[in-house]
Amino acid sequence: MSPRNQPSLFDDAPLPEPPEEIKSLGKKLPANVRLGTTTWTYDGWKGTVYSRDYRGPEPARRLEEYGRYPLFRVVGIDSAYTSRRRKRRSPRMDERFRRDTRA
């Protein structure tokens, strides 16, 4: 809980590391190649991109995991992410991670 007695946006439990095979593939990608998707809230990624079970969209928590996935280096900002948050990064997101805003 936060000092204001509100639940945290992020789970305090450490996330498991991605599989070595995926990490190895991510390291082989040239720095100027950025793979990603138009959303980060796809339920079908449970067990591949997401290790947690989500109750509904939970966009901030899902984005944290999406940003750690070694093959994804960019994401399209979809409707689950409000315009005032576009400039902020999750405190747990890698600096190499890029966001693409659709106009």
LINFENTA-V625289 format. One record per helix or strand of 3 or more residues. SS is the DSSP state (@ for helix, = for strand). FROM is the first residue (numbers start at 1). LEN is the number of residues. If there is no record, write none. Layout:
BEGIN
[[SS:FROM:LEN] [SS:FROM:LEN]]
END
This chain:
BEGIN
[[@:20:9] [@:43:3] [@:59:10] [=:74:4] [@:83:3] [=:98:4]]
END
